[in-house]
Amino acid sequence: MSKPLSARYRTMNWSSYNASLRKRGALLIWVDKDMAWRAPPDGRLGRPAVFSDAAIQFCLSIKVLFKLPLRQTAGMVASLLKLAGLDWPVPDFSTLCRRQKSLAIQVPYRRADGPLNLLVDSTGIKFLGDGEWQARKHGVQGRRQWRKVHLAMDPATSDIRAVEFTPSRDGDSPVLPDLLGQIPESELIGTVTADGAYDTRRCHKAIIERDAVPIIPIRKNGRLWKEDCPAARARNDTLRATRYYGRVELTPFLARTSCDLSGFVQLGRKLARRQVPQRGMRPGFIVIGSPFVDPLSGVVHRQEP
């Protein structure tokens, strides 16, 4: 079968296109003067916190957006507050480093019409060791360590709905129930698409318990499971359909998963901290790096808040 030709787009409205390119360089940071910058008293023993969670989240958002170290982040926040005419104190770098460990952030997400369709995959983040070019040129000089980031994305809005952060020795399938647990119980999940690494009883059971349809290709050496639960029966039906129609029918789902999640591999360029205090890492600043498609050029760019 011949490969379909890719679509080609030509820019016709150059004036609007040039205006859109100029807008990408525009910078507008709005600071709410009524926000609670100082932390309210919590009634606990010990020295109370000086800055609120909103203040710490604002500083860390500036850090992620402009890719600044913590000390430069404090200086830039001080300049922004001075330009806004606000006489507010600025947290130092040690406060930002300490508070980001336990900062609880609620990131708004866009809702699409109909049930939620999730694409699940994982990627690796190298935080210790030589770079790719240096390792290829001079050989591996020392030990290289990685961390794994497990993502669950909504393809309709390109928003990352769930994130888990685990050591590199952990597999993909044990993390899927934790990813689904981050989705509110009141939100209906339609399908969960993943690769063959998630073809386990635990994954199928977690998906069926959320009343969703698993779109997971069966492994080549897969066998029928003992039908002692609804998840096993659904998986056996998929295996019978795969044997009847062939594995080619599932190829579009695998291509869809790899294409939609390939843009988020760029999140794995750098780690801010080497420690892993807990297994889970909730989505903190994913909205800052979410892509959007330019309607004029059809090119995927980074979306700024």
C-alpha positions as CSV (number, residue, x, y, z in Angstrom):
1,M,0.0,0.0,0.0
2,S,1.4,3.4,-1.0
3,K,2.1,6.0,1.7
4,P,-0.3,8.9,1.7
5,L,1.1,12.2,0.6
6,S,1.6,14.8,3.4
7,A,-0.5,18.0,3.2
8,R,1.4,21.2,2.1
9,Y,0.3,24.6,3.3
10,R,1.3,27.9,1.7
11,T,1.1,31.2,3.4
12,M,-1.2,33.6,1.4
13,N,-2.0,36.3,3.9
14,W,1.5,37.6,4.6
15,S,0.3,40.7,6.5
16,S,-1.5,38.7,9.1
17,Y,1.3,36.2,9.2
18,N,3.9,38.9,9.9
19,A,1.6,40.4,12.6
20,S,1.3,37.0,14.3
21,L,5.1,36.6,14.3
22,R,5.5,40.1,15.9
23,K,2.9,39.1,18.6
24,R,5.1,36.1,19.6
25,G,7.7,38.5,20.9
26,A,5.2,40.6,23.0
27,L,5.5,40.2,26.7
28,L,2.6,41.0,29.1
29,I,2.7,40.0,32.8
30,W,-0.3,40.9,34.8
31,V,0.0,40.9,38.6
32,D,-3.1,41.0,40.7
33,K,-2.7,43.6,43.5
34,D,-5.4,41.8,45.5
35,M,-3.6,38.4,45.6
36,A,-2.6,37.0,49.0
37,W,1.2,37.4,48.7
38,R,1.9,36.8,52.4
39,A,0.9,33.5,53.9
40,P,-2.0,33.6,56.4
41,P,-1.5,32.2,59.9
42,D,-2.0,28.4,59.9
43,G,-2.1,27.9,63.7
44,R,0.7,25.3,63.7
45,L,3.7,25.3,66.0
46,G,7.0,26.7,64.9
47,R,7.9,29.7,62.7
48,P,5.0,30.4,60.2
49,A,5.6,30.7,56.5
50,V,6.2,34.2,55.2
51,F,5.0,33.7,51.6
52,S,1.8,32.1,50.4
53,D,1.6,29.3,47.9
54,A,0.4,31.7,45.3
55,A,3.6,33.8,45.7
56,I,5.8,30.7,45.4
57,Q,3.9,29.4,42.4
58,F,4.2,32.8,40.7
59,C,8.0,32.8,41.2
60,L,8.4,29.2,40.0
61,S,6.2,30.0,36.9
62,I,8.6,32.8,36.0
63,K,11.5,30.4,36.5
64,V,10.1,27.8,34.2
65,L,8.8,30.2,31.6
66,F,12.2,32.0,31.1
67,K,14.4,29.0,32.1
68,L,16.2,30.9,34.9
69,P,18.1,29.6,37.9
70,L,16.6,30.3,41.3
71,R,18.8,33.3,42.1
72,Q,18.1,35.0,38.8
73,T,14.4,34.2,39.3
74,A,14.3,36.2,42.5
75,G,16.0,39.1,40.8
76,M,13.5,39.1,37.9
77,V,10.5,38.8,40.2
78,A,11.8,41.8,42.2
79,S,12.1,43.8,39.0
80,L,8.6,42.9,37.9
81,L,7.1,43.9,41.2
82,K,9.0,47.2,41.1
83,L,7.6,47.9,37.6
84,A,4.1,47.1,38.8
85,G,4.5,49.5,41.7
86,L,4.2,46.9,44.4
87,D,6.3,47.0,47.6
88,W,6.2,43.3,48.2
89,P,9.1,41.2,49.6
90,V,10.6,38.6,47.3
91,P,11.5,35.0,48.5
92,D,15.1,34.1,48.2
93,F,16.5,31.1,46.3
94,S,16.6,28.8,49.3
95,T,12.9,29.5,50.1
96,L,11.9,28.7,46.6
97,C,14.0,25.5,46.6
98,R,12.5,24.4,49.9
99,R,8.9,25.2,49.1
100,Q,8.8,23.7,45.7
101,K,9.1,20.2,47.2
102,S,5.7,20.3,48.8
103,L,3.9,22.9,46.8
104,A,0.4,21.9,45.9
105,I,-0.7,23.4,42.6
106,Q,-4.1,23.2,40.9
107,V,-3.6,23.7,37.2
108,P,-6.7,24.5,35.2
109,Y,-7.3,22.4,32.1
110,R,-9.5,22.7,29.1
111,R,-12.5,20.4,28.7
112,A,-13.4,18.9,25.3
113,D,-16.9,17.8,24.4
114,G,-17.7,14.2,25.1
115,P,-15.7,11.6,27.2
116,L,-12.1,12.0,27.9
117,N,-9.7,10.0,25.6
118,L,-6.3,9.5,27.2
119,L,-2.9,8.7,25.5
120,V,-0.4,7.2,27.9
121,D,3.3,6.8,27.5
122,S,6.6,7.5,29.3
123,T,9.9,9.2,28.6
124,G,13.3,9.4,30.3
125,I,15.1,12.3,31.8
126,K,18.9,12.2,32.3
127,F,20.1,14.1,35.3
128,L,23.6,12.7,35.9
129,G,26.2,11.8,33.3
130,D,27.8,13.0,30.0
131,G,25.8,14.4,27.2
132,E,25.0,12.4,24.1
133,W,27.7,14.1,21.9
134,Q,30.4,13.8,24.5
135,A,29.5,10.1,25.2
136,R,29.7,9.3,21.5
137,K,32.9,11.3,20.9
138,H,34.9,10.4,24.0
139,G,33.0,7.4,25.4
140,V,31.0,7.2,28.6
141,Q,33.2,8.8,31.4
142,G,31.0,7.9,34.4
143,R,27.7,6.6,35.6
144,R,24.6,7.9,33.9
145,Q,21.4,8.0,35.8
146,W,17.8,8.6,34.5
147,R,14.4,9.3,35.8
148,K,11.1,8.3,34.2
149,V,8.2,10.6,33.5
150,H,4.9,8.9,32.8
151,L,2.4,11.1,31.0
152,A,-1.4,10.9,30.2
153,M,-2.5,13.4,27.6
154,D,-5.8,14.5,26.2
155,P,-5.3,14.5,22.4
156,A,-8.3,16.9,21.9
157,T,-6.7,19.8,23.8
158,S,-3.1,18.6,24.0
159,D,-3.2,19.1,27.8
160,I,-1.3,16.7,30.0
161,R,-3.9,15.5,32.5
162,A,-1.7,13.2,34.7
163,V,2.0,12.9,35.5
164,E,4.0,10.4,37.6
165,F,7.7,10.7,38.3
166,T,9.5,7.4,39.1
167,P,13.0,6.0,39.1
168,S,14.3,4.4,35.9
169,R,14.0,0.9,37.3
170,D,10.2,1.1,37.6
171,G,8.2,-0.2,34.7
172,D,5.4,1.5,32.8
173,S,2.4,-0.8,33.7
174,P,2.4,-0.3,37.5
175,V,2.1,3.4,37.1
176,L,-1.1,3.4,35.0
177,P,-3.5,3.1,37.9
178,D,-1.9,6.1,39.6
179,L,-2.3,8.1,36.4
180,L,-6.0,7.3,36.2
181,G,-6.3,8.1,39.9
182,Q,-5.4,11.8,39.1
183,I,-8.5,12.1,36.9
184,P,-11.5,13.2,38.9
185,E,-14.0,10.4,39.5
186,S,-16.8,12.6,38.2
187,E,-15.1,12.9,34.8
188,L,-16.0,10.2,32.3
189,I,-13.1,8.5,30.5
190,G,-13.9,7.1,27.1
191,T,-10.7,5.3,25.9
192,V,-7.2,4.8,27.2
193,T,-4.6,4.2,24.4
194,A,-1.2,2.8,25.2
195,D,1.5,0.5,23.8
196,G,2.0,-3.2,24.5
197,A,3.9,-2.5,27.7
198,Y,0.6,-1.8,29.4
199,D,-0.9,-5.2,28.4
200,T,-1.2,-6.5,32.0
201,R,-4.0,-7.4,34.3
202,R,-3.4,-4.5,36.6
203,C,-3.7,-2.0,33.7
204,H,-6.8,-3.6,32.2
205,K,-8.5,-3.8,35.6
206,A,-7.8,-0.1,36.3
207,I,-9.2,0.9,33.0
208,I,-12.3,-1.2,33.2
209,E,-13.0,0.1,36.7
210,R,-13.2,3.6,35.3
211,D,-15.8,2.4,32.7
212,A,-13.3,3.1,29.9
213,V,-12.3,1.1,26.8
214,P,-8.6,0.0,26.7
215,I,-6.9,0.4,23.3
216,I,-3.8,-1.6,24.0
217,P,-2.2,-4.0,21.4
218,I,-1.7,-7.5,22.6
219,R,1.8,-8.7,22.8
220,K,3.0,-11.1,20.0
221,N,3.3,-14.0,22.4
222,G,0.0,-13.1,24.2
223,R,-2.3,-15.8,25.4
224,L,-5.8,-16.0,26.6
225,W,-6.3,-15.1,30.3
226,K,-8.5,-16.9,32.7
227,E,-11.8,-15.1,32.4
228,D,-12.3,-14.5,36.1
229,C,-13.0,-10.7,35.9
230,P,-14.5,-8.2,33.4
231,A,-11.0,-7.0,32.5
232,A,-9.8,-10.4,31.5
233,R,-12.9,-11.0,29.3
234,A,-12.4,-7.6,27.5
235,R,-8.7,-8.4,27.0
236,N,-9.5,-11.8,25.6
237,D,-12.0,-10.3,23.1
238,T,-9.3,-8.0,21.9
239,L,-6.9,-10.9,21.5
240,R,-9.5,-12.8,19.5
241,A,-10.1,-9.8,17.3
242,T,-6.4,-9.3,16.8
243,R,-6.0,-12.9,15.7
244,Y,-8.9,-12.6,13.3
245,Y,-8.1,-9.2,11.7
246,G,-4.4,-9.1,12.2
247,R,-2.1,-6.7,14.0
248,V,-2.2,-4.2,11.2
249,E,-5.6,-2.9,12.3
250,L,-4.0,-1.6,15.5
251,T,-1.1,0.3,13.8
252,P,-3.0,3.7,13.6
253,F,-3.5,3.7,17.3
254,L,0.2,3.2,18.0
255,A,1.1,5.9,15.4
256,R,-1.4,8.3,17.1
257,T,0.2,7.7,20.5
258,S,3.8,8.2,19.3
259,C,2.9,11.3,17.2
260,D,0.9,13.1,19.9
261,L,3.3,12.4,22.7
262,S,6.5,13.1,20.8
263,G,6.3,16.8,21.4
264,F,6.4,16.4,25.2
265,V,9.7,14.5,25.1
266,Q,11.3,18.0,25.2
267,L,10.2,18.2,28.8
268,G,13.0,15.8,29.6
269,R,16.0,18.0,28.9
270,K,16.7,19.1,32.4
271,L,15.8,18.3,36.0
272,A,15.7,20.9,38.6
273,R,16.3,18.5,41.5
274,R,18.0,15.1,41.8
275,Q,16.1,13.9,44.8
276,V,12.9,12.0,44.5
277,P,11.1,12.6,47.9
278,Q,8.0,10.8,46.7
279,R,6.9,8.7,43.8
280,G,4.2,10.9,42.4
281,M,4.7,14.3,40.9
282,R,1.5,16.2,40.2
283,P,1.4,18.4,37.1
284,G,2.7,21.7,38.2
285,F,3.7,23.8,35.2
286,I,2.6,21.7,32.3
287,V,0.3,24.4,31.0
288,I,3.2,26.7,30.4
289,G,4.8,24.3,28.0
290,S,1.7,23.0,26.2
291,P,1.8,23.3,22.4
292,F,-0.8,25.0,20.2
293,V,-1.2,25.1,16.4
294,D,-0.8,28.4,14.7
295,P,-3.9,28.8,12.4
296,L,-1.9,30.9,10.0
297,S,1.1,28.7,9.4
298,G,0.0,25.4,10.8
299,V,3.2,25.2,12.9
300,V,3.2,23.9,16.5
301,H,4.5,26.5,18.9
302,R,4.8,26.7,22.7
303,Q,1.8,28.3,24.4
304,E,2.5,31.0,26.9
305,P,0.1,31.8,29.8
